[in-house]
Amino acid sequence: MSFITNPGRPALKGLAAALCFFLSTLPLFAQTRPDALQAFREGDFERSIAICRAEIAENSRNLESHVVIGWSLVALGRLDEARAYTLAGRNISRYDVRLILTLGEIAFSQGRNVEALQHFQDFINLAPDGPRKDRVYYLLGEVYMRMGRFRHADIALTTAVHRVPGNAAWWTRLAYARENAGDLPAAVAAYERAISLNSQLGDAQRGLERVRQTLSRQ
C-alpha cells in the first residue's frame, strides 16, 4: 500500500552489553508478541487485522492498532470497515496525520470528493513536510478535476510534479487539467514532458495531438 503513510521504526544501533543482557532475560512472551505493523509490511493483511483486533479488545485506546488496522483493511479493499476503525482512532487522537490521510484516501476511493478534499487539506496544513505530501497533492488535483475546478487542479498537480518530476502519469494529468482550464500552451508543455519521460503513454500522445489541433484552428 503505497498510498498509506508508513512511519517506520528507528534502527537499533550500538546497544551496550548490559542492555543486551537485560533484553535476553525478558519473558519469552514479551519478545514474541505478534507485531501487526510487521505483518502489514510483509503483506499479511489478515494477520495484521487479527492482531490489531486483539490489541483493541485489550485496550480500546490503542492508537497504533487503529492506524495499522485501517491500513490493512484498505489494502484488502474493505473500505467501510477501514473507515470505522480510523474514525474510532480519531476519537483517540484527532490530529494524527496518518489517520487523516487514510480517511482522505478512503473518501477519494469512494467518490466522496468534498470529504476527501477536506482531509487532504487538513493533512497538508498539519504535516507541511509530510513524507506522503507529493501523493496528497496529486490526489488533491484529481479531486479538483472531478469537481471541475481545473485551475485549482493545475496548482495542486504542478506542486506534485515539482516534488516528483519523473512521474510521467502525473505530468499527463497536469496537462489534462491545463487543457480543460484553457491554458493550451502550458498543456502542450506538460504533455511533451510526459512523453519525454515515457514515450509509450497513449493518453499523453492523444492529448498532445488534440491540443495541437485545437491550437492550429485558432
Beta strands, then each sheet from edge to edge (+ up, - down):
end
